[in-house]
Amino acid sequence: MKASLARLSLVMLWWGTVAASLHDGGAAGVALLRQATGMGPGLALALVLAGCAWDAAVGLLLLVRPGVLAYRLAIAGVIGMTGLATLLMPSLWLDPFGALLKNLPVLALLHLLTPETPAR
């Protein structure tokens, strides 16, 4: 029961991220990417939308097929996005709302929920 609740909270985190990223048509994410990189608005929007597609897919996978693959993809995504954000805007580690810092307990929870794989 507790594991199911934890898994559903992660699903809501991923889908909530999609909703937050799209609530303004992606404008906040585009502005953040443009500020950090100087990239054009079209590429920035494409990256925001790609991130939303990834988050939606990971959330769906965690909901309907919560196995080793789902958790490993989620972990890879968190590590990848955290690493990229760290390179582009390291100041996000000091964000008072924990923009990157909250990824540490998310990674721990994903690790705890990842099913054990049999030894070969």
Order of alpha helices (4+ residues) and beta strands (2+ residues): alpha-alpha-alpha-alpha-alpha
